[in-house]
Amino acid sequence: MNKYLGVLVGAALFAALGSGSAVANDAAYVGWSQGEPWGQMGNVHAMDDVFGAGNWDRLDFPTAVQNGLWNYRFIFMDGGDGADGEFVTFINNNRADLEAWVAAGGHLIVNAARWYETYPFDLGCGFTLNHESSYDGFAVDDTHPVYDGPFGYTGTDFYGDYLAHDWVAGGTVLMTGDHGNALLAETPYGDGWAIAGGLTLPFFGEHPLWSPNCDEFHRNLLYYGYHVPEPTSLALLLGALALVRRR
């Protein structure tokens, strides 16, 4: 490899992976204003494990925007259980701004195991959420970082009571359910990345009726959602590596 190629590959790797450690308080978890869905602390515990306690902010759907939501680099939102109404209202009122934030480079995980059957519901970024429950989940590719990440290898099969309340249309499928529909999917969107799901994430790693590997999956998912390279950086990296292979 000549000097020019070495510099090119190094620059590509830095651009794609340079955000490898979380910066304090550039991550937000948005949820129900009345507490955690189903009273389960799974989302809080997972955020603490991935980012460190005190290194992320908990916002709620009614006041998130006025509290600076669009200033964060990574947003995880969960609209399950009693948050259903607040979640639907938030998306309907802020869909265009949410898409613009992702397109400008934001990283989004939007997940909701809803009780109510408003479907198909437009999540933005090319995703729709549809009501259909599933007890089981199956990895499409267990080499993907959400299944084989820093918090451990999860295997391919997951179960819970219920593992998911909804399924998503759009994007690249990461996990399927009992009926073959997508429980989790992802897509590049502008300069950002969006992941959408209908999983009961607050129970993952918190309840004996959910398979133990749900714990590692939940944390791998949050880690990946934060660290996945922006599409432009990823394209630069892949292009540089392809050039090296040709040389």
C-alpha positions as CSV (number, residue, x, y, z in Angstrom):
1,M,0.0,0.0,0.0
2,N,1.5,3.4,-1.0
3,K,1.5,6.4,1.2
4,Y,-1.5,8.0,-0.5
5,L,-3.7,4.9,0.0
6,G,-2.6,4.6,3.6
7,V,-3.7,8.1,4.3
8,L,-7.0,7.5,2.4
9,V,-7.9,4.4,4.4
10,G,-6.9,6.0,7.6
11,A,-9.1,9.0,6.9
12,A,-12.0,6.7,6.0
13,L,-11.7,4.7,9.1
14,F,-11.5,7.8,11.3
15,A,-14.6,9.2,9.6
16,A,-16.6,6.0,9.9
17,L,-15.5,4.9,13.4
18,G,-14.2,8.1,15.0
19,S,-17.4,8.4,17.1
20,G,-16.6,5.1,18.9
21,S,-17.1,6.5,22.4
22,A,-20.2,8.2,23.6
23,V,-19.9,11.9,24.4
24,A,-21.7,12.8,27.7
25,N,-25.3,13.8,27.2
26,D,-25.5,13.6,23.4
27,A,-27.9,10.6,23.8
28,A,-31.5,11.0,24.8
29,Y,-34.2,8.4,25.7
30,V,-37.7,9.7,25.1
31,G,-40.7,8.0,26.7
32,W,-43.9,8.2,28.6
33,S,-44.4,11.2,30.8
34,Q,-46.0,9.1,33.5
35,G,-43.2,6.6,34.0
36,E,-41.6,3.6,32.4
37,P,-43.8,1.4,30.1
38,W,-45.4,-1.5,32.1
39,G,-43.4,-0.3,35.1
40,Q,-40.3,-2.1,33.8
41,M,-36.9,-0.4,34.0
42,G,-35.3,-2.3,31.1
43,N,-34.8,0.8,28.9
44,V,-33.2,2.8,31.7
45,H,-30.9,-0.1,32.7
46,A,-29.8,-0.7,29.1
47,M,-29.1,3.0,28.6
48,D,-27.0,3.1,31.8
49,D,-25.0,0.0,30.7
50,V,-24.3,1.4,27.2
51,F,-23.7,5.1,28.0
52,G,-23.1,5.2,31.7
53,A,-25.4,6.5,34.4
54,G,-25.6,10.3,34.1
55,N,-24.3,10.3,30.5
56,W,-27.7,10.4,28.8
57,D,-30.9,12.3,29.3
58,R,-34.5,11.1,29.9
59,L,-37.1,13.2,28.1
60,D,-40.8,12.7,27.7
61,F,-43.0,13.0,24.6
62,P,-45.0,16.1,25.5
63,T,-42.0,18.3,26.4
64,A,-39.0,16.7,24.5
65,V,-38.9,19.3,21.7
66,Q,-39.0,22.3,24.0
67,N,-36.3,20.7,26.1
68,G,-33.8,20.6,23.1
69,L,-34.5,17.2,21.5
70,W,-33.0,18.1,18.2
71,N,-29.7,19.0,19.8
72,Y,-28.9,15.4,20.5
73,R,-26.9,13.1,18.2
74,F,-28.7,9.9,19.2
75,I,-32.4,9.5,20.1
76,F,-34.0,6.4,21.4
77,M,-37.8,6.5,21.8
78,D,-40.2,3.9,23.2
79,G,-43.9,4.4,22.7
80,G,-45.2,1.1,24.3
81,D,-47.9,0.5,26.9
82,G,-49.5,3.7,28.3
83,A,-47.2,5.9,26.2
84,D,-49.1,4.9,23.1
85,G,-51.2,8.1,22.9
86,E,-48.3,10.4,23.7
87,F,-46.2,8.6,21.2
88,V,-48.7,8.8,18.3
89,T,-49.3,12.5,19.0
90,F,-45.6,13.2,19.1
91,I,-44.9,11.5,15.8
92,N,-47.9,13.2,14.1
93,N,-46.9,16.6,15.3
94,N,-43.1,16.3,14.7
95,R,-42.7,13.8,11.8
96,A,-41.2,16.3,9.4
97,D,-38.8,17.7,12.0
98,L,-37.8,14.1,13.0
99,E,-37.0,13.2,9.4
100,A,-35.0,16.4,8.9
101,W,-33.0,15.7,12.1
102,V,-32.1,12.2,10.9
103,A,-31.3,13.4,7.4
104,A,-28.9,15.9,8.9
105,G,-26.9,13.1,10.5
106,G,-29.0,12.0,13.5
107,H,-29.2,8.4,14.7
108,L,-32.7,7.2,15.7
109,I,-34.2,4.2,17.2
110,V,-38.0,4.4,17.3
111,N,-39.8,1.5,18.9
112,A,-43.3,1.0,20.1
113,A,-45.2,-2.1,21.3
114,R,-48.6,-0.3,21.3
115,W,-51.8,-1.4,22.8
116,Y,-54.0,0.4,20.3
117,E,-54.5,-0.6,16.6
118,T,-53.7,2.6,14.7
119,Y,-52.2,1.2,11.6
120,P,-50.5,1.5,9.3
121,F,-48.9,4.3,11.3
122,D,-46.3,6.4,9.5
123,L,-43.2,6.6,11.7
124,G,-41.3,8.7,9.2
125,C,-38.0,7.8,7.4
126,G,-39.9,5.3,5.2
127,F,-41.2,3.2,8.0
128,T,-44.8,2.2,9.0
129,L,-45.9,0.5,12.1
130,N,-48.6,-2.2,12.0
131,H,-50.4,-4.0,14.7
132,E,-49.7,-7.8,15.1
133,S,-48.3,-9.5,18.1
134,S,-45.5,-12.1,18.2
135,Y,-44.1,-14.3,20.9
136,D,-40.9,-15.2,19.0
137,G,-38.2,-13.3,17.1
138,F,-35.7,-14.7,14.6
139,A,-32.4,-13.0,13.6
140,V,-32.1,-12.5,9.9
141,D,-28.3,-12.4,10.1
142,D,-26.7,-13.2,13.4
143,T,-23.4,-11.6,12.3
144,H,-25.1,-8.2,12.4
145,P,-23.8,-6.1,15.3
146,V,-27.2,-6.1,17.1
147,Y,-26.7,-9.9,17.6
148,D,-22.9,-10.1,17.8
149,G,-21.8,-6.9,19.5
150,P,-19.8,-5.7,22.5
151,F,-22.3,-7.0,25.0
152,G,-22.1,-10.5,23.7
153,Y,-23.4,-12.9,21.0
154,T,-27.1,-13.4,21.3
155,G,-27.8,-16.4,19.1
156,T,-30.7,-16.3,16.6
157,D,-33.9,-17.1,18.5
158,F,-35.8,-14.9,21.0
159,Y,-39.0,-15.3,22.9
160,G,-41.2,-13.3,25.2
161,D,-44.8,-12.8,26.5
162,Y,-45.2,-10.9,24.1
163,L,-41.9,-10.3,22.4
164,A,-43.6,-7.7,20.1
165,H,-46.9,-6.0,19.7
166,D,-46.2,-4.5,16.3
167,W,-44.3,-5.1,13.1
168,V,-42.6,-2.6,10.8
169,A,-42.6,-2.2,7.0
170,G,-39.7,-0.5,5.3
171,G,-36.0,-0.6,5.4
172,T,-33.7,-3.7,5.7
173,V,-35.2,-6.4,8.0
174,L,-33.1,-7.3,11.0
175,M,-35.6,-9.5,13.0
176,T,-38.7,-11.4,11.9
177,G,-41.6,-12.7,14.1
178,D,-44.1,-15.5,14.2
179,H,-45.9,-14.5,11.0
180,G,-42.8,-13.6,9.0
181,N,-43.2,-9.9,9.3
182,A,-40.3,-7.6,10.4
183,L,-40.1,-6.8,14.2
184,L,-37.0,-4.7,13.6
185,A,-35.6,-3.0,10.5
186,E,-33.1,-0.3,9.7
187,T,-32.4,2.2,6.9
188,P,-29.9,5.0,6.0
189,Y,-31.8,8.3,5.7
190,G,-29.9,11.3,4.3
191,D,-26.8,11.6,6.3
192,G,-28.3,9.7,9.2
193,W,-29.6,6.3,10.2
194,A,-33.0,5.1,11.5
195,I,-34.0,1.8,13.2
196,A,-37.6,1.0,13.8
197,G,-39.3,-1.8,15.8
198,G,-42.4,-3.0,17.6
199,L,-40.6,-4.8,20.4
200,T,-41.5,-4.9,24.1
201,L,-38.0,-3.6,24.9
202,P,-38.7,-2.5,28.6
203,F,-39.0,-6.3,29.4
204,F,-35.8,-7.3,27.6
205,G,-33.4,-8.5,30.3
206,E,-35.8,-7.7,33.1
207,H,-38.4,-10.6,33.2
208,P,-38.0,-14.4,33.3
209,L,-40.7,-14.9,30.6
210,W,-38.3,-13.2,28.1
211,S,-35.4,-15.3,26.9
212,P,-32.1,-14.4,28.6
213,N,-30.4,-13.3,25.3
214,C,-32.8,-10.4,25.1
215,D,-30.6,-8.7,27.6
216,E,-27.5,-8.7,25.4
217,F,-29.6,-7.8,22.3
218,H,-31.1,-4.7,23.9
219,R,-27.7,-3.3,24.8
220,N,-26.1,-4.3,21.4
221,L,-29.1,-2.5,19.7
222,L,-28.5,0.7,21.6
223,Y,-24.8,0.6,21.1
224,Y,-25.2,-0.1,17.4
225,G,-27.8,2.7,17.0
226,Y,-25.4,5.2,18.4
227,H,-22.2,4.0,16.7
228,V,-23.3,2.9,13.2
229,P,-21.4,5.1,10.7
230,E,-23.2,7.8,8.8
231,P,-23.9,6.6,5.2
232,T,-21.4,9.1,3.7
233,S,-18.6,7.9,6.0
234,L,-19.5,4.3,5.4
235,A,-19.4,4.8,1.7
236,L,-16.0,6.5,2.0
237,L,-14.6,3.6,4.0
238,L,-16.0,0.9,1.6
239,G,-14.6,2.9,-1.4
240,A,-11.2,3.1,0.2
241,L,-11.1,-0.6,1.1
242,A,-12.2,-1.5,-2.5
243,L,-9.4,0.7,-3.8
244,V,-6.9,-1.1,-1.6
245,R,-8.1,-4.5,-2.8
246,R,-7.7,-3.4,-6.4
247,R,-4.1,-2.3,-5.7
